[in-house]
């Protein structure tokens, strides 16, 4: 929200009060509090009939500084509030002299200059990150006396801002106006399903605004050298999050707001759905599933979209018996084929559903100010909204889902959760404006916790569309309603990369697009992108997405990339485990891995899949792709060709794309190309690429237990390889090395890709080149 008219003027009817001089500063062992006048105090009389703004600095955890700015502190605070981590045993340092006061948490410090108007700096390990200076914080009233609090943080020369949720607008957010307000707006507008009030800077810090309600950002768009954020009311709270690099910042941010749960290994396989408005029954479903099997395309999850329930009755969580007369038997027959089952749900209860009467009678639905059930006809006729602030309503909702789990449903697609009214009353008295964004958090949490209770830790997962800060704890999320063209494929990737820089580890999208039906070339190019994503789902709106409906080559392309993903699951699952412990996304913007390379600051049409594989999807019918390779000697993972860093312009057929292995890396490749969940360590082959000094890889079981760890070190012409872990057979290929002088500790054999060293269990291998 803009409050000024150019740089010098204030918009007509607005009053803006900034801290002008610090009148008092109080230091405790764990906080600093500055009291600032909004005008120069020349005499005692100037302290009367005047505003005093308060700024308090503290730390909830190491390398994070909390900033609280307020005008009047007497406002009753209504929930909801984000659930944040707080280290009760944290020790911070505070010091003060005549010139300044400093609070330090870990390597992060805030420095307040006492005699220079308003001058606050944030530093990490002595390096200045950003600051709040002249005209930075402000208490503002509009012409209707509505109050706002604003902060402006400095934006350095060459500094770029990322994140703020899953945004489909340009990847670098500089120059944009962003409102944190969940909307059902598709992927082609400024609206977003997943709004997160956190941004990441390429200068190595993050800023989290601790407000579930609307936060309005002006990112170099009102004052071009500042990031501005504002909220309604008398109070603003934000956190500066430090780290040695952007990856550490994300790790600290997700410690503060919650680490992603680890999705089950089976979820990384290929998903097929009924699509949305298409007609289907058990015969149709079996036709698709058997068609995939007949064509040797591994399929792992089948999803039933909305019309598994009877029309006008969403949601009642009852199978439409006219179409599915034997749902329990059907699910058993599908699971006998080795499939996991997902069904679509949302938190809206249609008036025709028997659940509406139950919800109304028991107070489980959100109410109007007059005490009626809030209703409208958008989406479902007369629908109400489950009130997840009511513990009894949560249990009621979960009990309905539990019946489905007991009959064989493995997970739920938790659709919607964005169209949440603000003129309503919640059971626990929550502020309805704050609940607009936060509602989805309670919705997804309720479903996830039911699945975790029923199926166990690391076996629960959702397929969720909406989210806010902290929602990363309940994976997986997908990108919403995209169109079936290259433009939408590219905007989808931008959204996923932005979400990954907002603390979300696992993400998917509708392969070939949701709206309309893609031409065969878009389908095949999107298949490659989709199977080289965290999670991979074929889904559409009014047409089926099985490959033979596009062309026969689509069948071959889908088979090729589905099998490829299964073989690299040891590497991908290790990346997933790292994501759950460190809060890093599986699909990583280039700037996250190559923060020191300025070219990577802008790249949004390629990404790193984990830390070692570069993926550049192809957004053209003719197969030409322009992409950037960071410094070093990289290797085409599929062909074995090597490429030096720099810009590339190449052409690929539908069975290939730029999939490059990073130099000085080890990628674990499994022995099974038919499914995503198998014994990754049994017969695993480690591919070693362009070893410069030291590289390592870890292989986990599907239960996230470390089974094998291999480290390779190079000293001149000598490579030493050491392993630890389970005594299962494994091997390592020295990619691109066709001859070695000698090998100790393993059997050597030649392959097209390079010399292969075969080991049994724990090994110490020495190779002389």
ChimeraX attribute file (.defattr): number of C-alpha atoms within 10 A of each C-alpha:
attribute: neighborCount
match mode: 1-to-1
recipient: residues
	/A:1	17
	/A:2	17
	/A:3	20
	/A:4	16
	/A:5	11
	/A:6	11
	/A:7	9
	/A:8	7
	/A:9	9
	/A:10	14
	/A:11	15
	/A:12	11
	/A:13	11
	/A:14	16
	/A:15	17
	/A:16	19
	/A:17	18
	/A:18	23
	/A:19	27
	/A:20	20
	/A:21	20
	/A:22	23
	/A:23	18
	/A:24	12
	/A:25	18
	/A:26	12
	/A:27	17
	/A:28	12
	/A:29	12
	/A:30	17
	/A:31	20
	/A:32	23
	/A:33	20
	/A:34	21
	/A:35	17
	/A:36	22
	/A:37	22
	/A:38	20
	/A:39	16
	/A:40	15
	/A:41	15
	/A:42	8
	/A:43	8
	/A:44	7
	/A:45	9
	/A:46	12
	/A:47	15
	/A:48	9
	/A:49	7
	/A:50	11
	/A:51	17
	/A:52	20
	/A:53	22
	/A:54	21
	/A:55	19
	/A:56	18
	/A:57	21
	/A:58	23
	/A:59	25
	/A:60	21
	/A:61	22
	/A:62	20
	/A:63	24
	/A:64	27
	/A:65	26
	/A:66	21
	/A:67	20
	/A:68	17
	/A:69	24
	/A:70	19
	/A:71	20
	/A:72	13
	/A:73	11
	/A:74	7
	/A:75	9
	/A:76	6
	/A:77	10
	/A:78	12
	/A:79	16
	/A:80	21
	/A:81	15
	/A:82	15
	/A:83	12
	/A:84	14
	/A:85	14
	/A:86	14
	/A:87	11
	/A:88	8
	/A:89	8
	/A:90	13
	/A:91	16
	/A:92	19
	/A:93	14
	/A:94	20
	/A:95	15
	/A:96	17
	/A:97	9
	/A:98	8
	/A:99	10
	/A:100	16
	/A:101	21
	/A:102	21
	/A:103	25
	/A:104	26
	/A:105	23
	/A:106	19
	/A:107	16
	/A:108	25
	/A:109	28
	/A:110	26
	/A:111	21
	/A:112	26
	/A:113	19
	/A:114	21
	/A:115	13
	/A:116	15
	/A:117	19
	/A:118	20
	/A:119	21
	/A:120	21
	/A:121	18
	/A:122	25
	/A:123	19
	/A:124	22
	/A:125	15
	/A:126	10
	/A:127	11
	/A:128	14
	/A:129	23
	/A:130	20
	/A:131	20
	/A:132	18
	/A:133	20
	/A:134	14
	/A:135	17
	/A:136	20
	/A:137	26
	/A:138	22
	/A:139	26
	/A:140	22
	/A:141	20
	/A:142	15
	/A:143	11
	/A:144	8
	/A:145	11
	/A:146	12
	/A:147	18
	/A:148	21
	/A:149	23
	/A:150	28
	/A:151	24
	/A:152	24
	/A:153	22
	/A:154	21
	/A:155	23
	/A:156	14
	/A:157	7
	/A:158	9
	/A:159	14
	/A:160	20
	/A:161	21
	/A:162	26
	/A:163	26
	/A:164	29
	/A:165	28
	/A:166	33
	/A:167	31
	/A:168	25
	/A:169	20
	/A:170	17
	/A:171	25
	/A:172	18
	/A:173	21
	/A:174	20
	/A:175	16
	/A:176	16
	/A:177	18
	/A:178	23
	/A:179	21
	/A:180	24
	/A:181	24
	/A:182	26
	/A:183	20
	/A:184	17
	/A:185	15
	/A:186	18
	/A:187	24
	/A:188	17
	/A:189	11
	/A:190	16
	/A:191	21
	/A:192	31
	/A:193	31
	/A:194	31
	/A:195	28
	/A:196	31
	/A:197	27
	/A:198	25
	/A:199	22
	/A:200	26
	/A:201	21
	/A:202	19
	/A:203	21
	/A:204	21
	/A:205	29
	/A:206	27
	/A:207	22
	/A:208	22
	/A:209	21
	/A:210	22
	/A:211	23
	/A:212	24
	/A:213	22
	/A:214	19
	/A:215	22
	/A:216	20
	/A:217	25
	/A:218	23
	/A:219	24
	/A:220	21
	/A:221	18
	/A:222	21
	/A:223	18
	/A:224	15
	/A:225	17
	/A:226	22
	/A:227	22
	/A:228	25
	/A:229	25
	/A:230	28
	/A:231	21
	/A:232	18
	/A:233	18
	/A:234	20
	/A:235	21
	/A:236	25
	/A:237	20
	/A:238	19
	/A:239	22
	/A:240	25
	/A:241	29
	/A:242	32
	/A:243	23
	/A:244	14
	/A:245	18
	/A:246	25
	/A:247	23
	/A:248	19
	/A:249	27
	/A:250	28
	/A:251	22
	/A:252	25
	/A:253	32
	/A:254	26
	/A:255	19
	/A:256	21
	/A:257	20
	/A:258	23
	/A:259	25
	/A:260	28
	/A:261	25
	/A:262	26
	/A:263	23
	/A:264	19
	/A:265	21
	/A:266	17
	/A:267	22
	/A:268	26
	/A:269	24
	/A:270	26
	/A:271	21
	/A:272	25
	/A:273	23
	/A:274	28
	/A:275	22
	/A:276	19
	/A:277	14
	/A:278	13
	/A:279	13
	/A:280	16
	/A:281	16
	/A:282	16
	/A:283	10
	/A:284	12
	/A:285	18
	/A:286	15
	/A:287	12
	/A:288	21
	/A:289	23
	/A:290	15
	/A:291	15
	/A:292	20
	/A:293	13
	/A:294	10
	/A:295	12
	/A:296	15
	/A:297	23
	/A:298	23
	/A:299	23
	/A:300	23
	/A:301	25
	/A:302	23
	/A:303	25
	/A:304	21
	/A:305	23
	/A:306	20
	/A:307	23
	/A:308	23
	/A:309	23
	/A:310	18
	/A:311	14
	/A:312	18
	/A:313	23
	/A:314	27
	/A:315	25
	/A:316	21
	/A:317	22
	/A:318	18
	/A:319	17
	/A:320	18
	/A:321	12
	/A:322	10
	/A:323	16
	/A:324	17
	/A:325	13
	/A:326	13
	/A:327	18
	/A:328	15
	/A:329	13
	/A:330	16
	/A:331	18
	/A:332	16
	/A:333	13
	/A:334	19
	/A:335	17
	/A:336	10
	/A:337	14
	/A:338	13
	/A:339	20
	/A:340	21
	/A:341	22
	/A:342	24
	/A:343	22
	/A:344	22
	/A:345	23
	/A:346	20
	/A:347	22
	/A:348	24
	/A:349	27
	/A:350	26
	/A:351	22
	/A:352	18
	/A:353	20
	/A:354	14
	/A:355	22
	/A:356	25
	/A:357	16
	/A:358	13
	/A:359	21
	/A:360	18
	/A:361	11
	/A:362	12
	/A:363	19
	/A:364	29
	/A:365	30
	/A:366	25
	/A:367	22
	/A:368	16
	/A:369	12
	/A:370	9
	/A:371	11
	/A:372	14
	/A:373	23
	/A:374	20
	/A:375	21
	/A:376	14
	/A:377	11
	/A:378	9
	/A:379	11
	/A:380	19
	/A:381	16
	/A:382	19
	/A:383	26
	/A:384	25
	/A:385	23
	/A:386	26
	/A:387	26
	/A:388	25
	/A:389	21
	/A:390	17
	/A:391	14
	/A:392	14
	/A:393	19
	/A:394	20
	/A:395	16
	/A:396	18
	/A:397	23
	/A:398	17
	/A:399	13
	/A:400	14
	/A:401	21
	/A:402	18
	/A:403	13
	/A:404	18
	/A:405	19
	/A:406	11
	/A:407	14
	/A:408	19
	/A:409	21
	/A:410	21
	/A:411	26
	/A:412	27
	/A:413	24
	/A:414	23
	/A:415	23
	/A:416	21
	/A:417	27
	/A:418	22
	/A:419	15
	/A:420	19
	/A:421	16
	/A:422	13
	/A:423	12
	/A:424	20
	/A:425	22
	/A:426	20
	/A:427	16
	/A:428	14
	/A:429	11
	/A:430	17
	/A:431	18
	/A:432	21
	/A:433	19
	/A:434	19
	/A:435	23
	/A:436	21
	/A:437	29
	/A:438	29
	/A:439	27
	/A:440	29
	/A:441	22
	/A:442	19
	/A:443	23
	/A:444	29
	/A:445	19
	/A:446	18
	/A:447	24
	/A:448	23
	/A:449	17
	/A:450	21
	/A:451	25
	/A:452	14
	/A:453	12
	/A:454	15
	/A:455	15
	/A:456	11
	/A:457	16
	/A:458	16
	/A:459	20
	/A:460	26
	/A:461	29
	/A:462	24
	/A:463	22
	/A:464	29
	/A:465	26
	/A:466	30
	/A:467	30
	/A:468	26
	/A:469	29
	/A:470	23
	/A:471	26
	/A:472	27
	/A:473	24
	/A:474	28
	/A:475	23
	/A:476	27
	/A:477	29
	/A:478	27
	/A:479	26
	/A:480	26
	/A:481	22
	/A:482	24
	/A:483	24
	/A:484	22
	/A:485	22
	/A:486	21
	/A:487	13
	/A:488	20
	/A:489	26
	/A:490	19
	/A:491	24
	/A:492	28
	/A:493	27
	/A:494	25
	/A:495	28
	/A:496	33
	/A:497	30
	/A:498	29
	/A:499	30
	/A:500	28
	/A:501	32
	/A:502	33
	/A:503	36
	/A:504	35
	/A:505	33
	/A:506	30
	/A:507	26
	/A:508	24
	/A:509	29
	/A:510	26
	/A:511	27
	/A:512	32
	/A:513	27
	/A:514	26
	/A:515	19
	/A:516	15
	/A:517	20
	/A:518	22
	/A:519	14
	/A:520	19
	/A:521	22
	/A:522	22
	/A:523	27
	/A:524	29
	/A:525	28
	/A:526	29
	/A:527	29
	/A:528	27
	/A:529	24
	/A:530	25
	/A:531	24
	/A:532	23
	/A:533	24
	/A:534	25
	/A:535	21
	/A:536	27
	/A:537	25
	/A:538	26
	/A:539	25
	/A:540	29
	/A:541	20
	/A:542	16
	/A:543	19
	/A:544	21
	/A:545	26
	/A:546	20
	/A:547	24
	/A:548	17
	/A:549	12
	/A:550	19
	/A:551	15
	/A:552	11
	/A:553	16
	/A:554	22
	/A:555	19
	/A:556	19
	/A:557	21
	/A:558	28
	/A:559	22
	/A:560	21
	/A:561	23
	/A:562	26
	/A:563	22
	/A:564	20
	/A:565	28
	/A:566	25
	/A:567	23
	/A:568	22
	/A:569	28
	/A:570	31
	/A:571	25
	/A:572	26
	/A:573	29
	/A:574	22
	/A:575	24
	/A:576	29
	/A:577	25
	/A:578	17
	/A:579	23
	/A:580	24
	/A:581	15
	/A:582	21
	/A:583	32
	/A:584	31
	/A:585	32
	/A:586	29
	/A:587	30
	/A:588	24
	/A:589	29
	/A:590	26
	/A:591	23
	/A:592	25
	/A:593	18
	/A:594	18
	/A:595	18
	/A:596	13
	/A:597	12
	/A:598	12
	/A:599	16
	/A:600	20
	/A:601	22
	/A:602	14
	/A:603	17
	/A:604	23
	/A:605	23
	/A:606	26
	/A:607	25
	/A:608	24
	/A:609	22
	/A:610	22
	/A:611	20
	/A:612	19
	/A:613	24
	/A:614	26
	/A:615	22
	/A:616	23
	/A:617	27
	/A:618	30
	/A:619	22
	/A:620	15
	/A:621	15
	/A:622	12
	/A:623	17
	/A:624	15
	/A:625	18
	/A:626	16
	/A:627	19
	/A:628	18
	/A:629	22
	/A:630	17
	/A:631	14
	/A:632	14
	/A:633	17
	/A:634	25
	/A:635	24
	/A:636	18
	/A:637	21
	/A:638	15
	/A:639	11
	/A:640	16
	/A:641	12
	/A:642	15
	/A:643	15
	/A:644	13
	/A:645	12
	/A:646	12
	/A:647	12
	/A:648	14
	/A:649	9
	/A:650	12
	/A:651	15
	/A:652	13
	/A:653	13
	/A:654	21
	/A:655	18
	/A:656	19
	/A:657	23
	/A:658	24
	/A:659	20
	/A:660	24
	/A:661	27
	/A:662	26
	/A:663	20
	/A:664	20
	/A:665	22
	/A:666	29
	/A:667	26
	/A:668	26
	/A:669	26
	/A:670	26
	/A:671	18
	/A:672	21
	/A:673	20
	/A:674	20
	/A:675	21
	/A:676	30
	/A:677	21
	/A:678	19
	/A:679	17
	/A:680	27
	/A:681	27
	/A:682	20
	/A:683	18
	/A:684	23
	/A:685	25
	/A:686	27
	/A:687	21
	/A:688	25
	/A:689	24
	/A:690	21
	/A:691	19
	/A:692	15
	/A:693	12
	/A:694	16
	/A:695	19
	/A:696	18
	/A:697	20
	/A:698	23
	/A:699	31
	/A:700	20
	/A:701	19
	/A:702	22
	/A:703	14
	/A:704	16
	/A:705	10
	/A:706	17
	/A:707	18
	/A:708	23
	/A:709	17
	/A:710	21
	/A:711	16
	/A:712	22
	/A:713	18
	/A:714	16
	/A:715	11
	/A:716	10
	/A:717	10
	/A:718	15
	/A:719	19
	/A:720	17
	/A:721	20
	/A:722	16
	/A:723	22
	/A:724	16
	/A:725	16
	/A:726	15
	/A:727	16
	/A:728	15
	/A:729	15
	/A:730	22
	/A:731	20
	/A:732	24
	/A:733	24
	/A:734	22
	/A:735	22
	/A:736	18
	/A:737	18
	/A:738	16
	/A:739	14
	/A:740	16
	/A:741	9
	/A:742	11
	/A:743	16
	/A:744	13
	/A:745	16
	/A:746	18
	/A:747	13
	/A:748	20
	/A:749	13
	/A:750	15
	/A:751	14
	/A:752	11
	/A:753	18
	/A:754	20
	/A:755	19
	/A:756	23
	/A:757	22
	/A:758	20
	/A:759	21
	/A:760	16
	/A:761	16
	/A:762	18
	/A:763	18
	/A:764	15
	/A:765	19
	/A:766	19
	/A:767	19
	/A:768	14
	/A:769	14
